[in-house]
C-alpha cells in the first residue's frame, strides 16, 4: 500500500458536484497536530469533523441542485486510518478519505491536497542523502552546514 499523508486543517477538498474547492477546518480538538512545529495551525483532521467543517461551507454551484449554491455538510467520513484514535475519539483522516454529503451522496467529497507543508529543520539536513542534496542545490555544502555552526552578525545558528 502506498504511503498516505495525514489530513490537517487547511486541506483542500472538492465535491464531485461542486464548482469550487473549499478548505477543511478542524473544530473538534486543539491538541494533535502534524508538521507544525509551533502546534497552532495544522490540527489533524478526524472522523469527528462532520457538519459545517469548511471555511466557506460551500463548493460553489451544486450540479445536483440545478445551479443552486452548495451547502457543504459532511455527515460521514470513510477510508480513514483505523489504527490511531485522537483525543476527540475520532480516527485520523488521510488523503484517501472521502466524505458523504446529504445532497451529493456517499463519497462525493474528496481531499485534493492534504494541507501539510514541509518545515525543514536541522534534522532534515542530517537525514538527507548527500548526493540528492548536491544535485538539488549544488551551491550549498550541506555537510559543512551540519558540522560547523553558522554565524551572522553575532548570532549563532546550530
Buried (B, 14 or more C-beta within 10 A) or exposed (E): EEEBBBBBBBBBBBBBBBBEBBBBBBBBBEEBBBBBEEEEEBBBBBBBBBEEBBEBBBBBBBBBEEEEBBBBBBEEBEBBBEEEEBEBEBBBBBBBBBBBBEBBEEBBBBBEBBBBEEEEEEEEBEEBEEEEBBEEEEEEBBEEBEEEEEEEEEEEEE
